[in-house]
């Protein structure tokens, strides 16, 4: 991820390194930024449309993961990363109806 920021000249700040997925989700809900998490960890929030997802099949991680962010609040830097993920590197986000069908 850091290499991706550098390739696109995005200045970033790592706000925290967390061990718990619940803590990570709380940071996203608290407007701290975006996160890459296992899809299963955010299914409920995606169904409720509290989070938005961007699938990342090209990112080689041991678990199926995706980027999530708050629908109503994105910082400028997070917005730049989201734009890169959506348009240049990865597949578009799923509509909430497609989330249910994917399960």
Secondary structure as GFF3:
##gff-version 3
##sequence-region A 1 103
A	DSSP	alpha_helix	2	7	.	.	.	ID=ss1
A	DSSP	alpha_helix	21	29	.	.	.	ID=ss2
A	DSSP	beta_strand	35	38	.	.	.	ID=ss3
A	DSSP	three_ten_helix	39	42	.	.	.	ID=ss4
A	DSSP	alpha_helix	43	47	.	.	.	ID=ss5
A	DSSP	beta_strand	51	55	.	.	.	ID=ss6
A	DSSP	beta_strand	65	70	.	.	.	ID=ss7
A	DSSP	alpha_helix	76	84	.	.	.	ID=ss8
A	DSSP	pi_helix	85	89	.	.	.	ID=ss9
A	DSSP	alpha_helix	96	102	.	.	.	ID=ss10
###
